[in-house]
Amino acid sequence: MKQKWSSKWPTTEGFYWFFGWPYGEKNEDPELCVIRVVRAGSSVIQNQFLMYIREGHFWEKSEGAIGKFTPITKPELPKDIT
């Protein structure tokens, strides 16, 4: 199955691959990273926003990333793990 890559930042929660330059500096080879997108903020006052987490650290659009994203699909899990 061919992955569909997009230069748009993910807008739904989940896990994504990112391939490119996380900080916009093209002086090194592009990186393949796992990105986690979570909704944060208060659902009571509907002031929620998306947080992007890369390698355990918050990552923001303002850091200048150049690259593309694709969702990580959940694999078929084994039924017997004993």
PyMOL commands that set and color helices and strands:
alter all, ss='L'
color gray80, all
select helices_A, chain A and resi 61-63
alter helices_A, ss='H'
color red, helices_A
select strands_A, chain A and resi 14-21+31-40+49-54+57-59+66-71
alter strands_A, ss='S'
color yellow, strands_A
deselect
rebuild
show_as cartoon
